Amino acid sequence: MFLPLLQVANATGSQTLMSVVPFIAIIAIFYFFIIRPQNKKQKETQKMIDALKKGDKVVTIGGIHGVVTSTKEKTVILKVDDNVKIEVNRSAVAGVEKEAAPSKSEKKADDSKESSTEEASDSTKSE
């Protein structure tokens, strides 16, 4: 008498579990591909904003390039040109510019200077 009821309950329990598994998988996919990377990027941006200091070359979200001349709690003052300074929110700073790598022509000029210096030192050694 109770055996058929147990079998029915067992079948509906597994069906419920199988219908929930895709939702759990979708939530896991969203977490690992959308939420987690966004949180990581947000933490890196906040770390960069907190580390702003005098002399950093920065770009704002509006595309303004400048050098930080002073920092305040919520704002920074950027020197945009010789006599032009602007105050922007720290959150408006999109990134800190890294030192630009020398272009190919600058590398060739540096290489030729180094080789001519090496040749000059070699000629003085041989004399």
Secondary structure, DSSP 4 states (H G I P E B T S, - for coil): --HHHHHHHHHHHHHHHHHHHHHHHHHHHHIIIIIHHHHHHHHHHHHHHHT--TT-EEEETT--EEEEEEE-SSEEEEEEETTEEEEEEGGGEEEEPPPPPPPHHHHHHHHHHHHHHHHHHHHHHH-
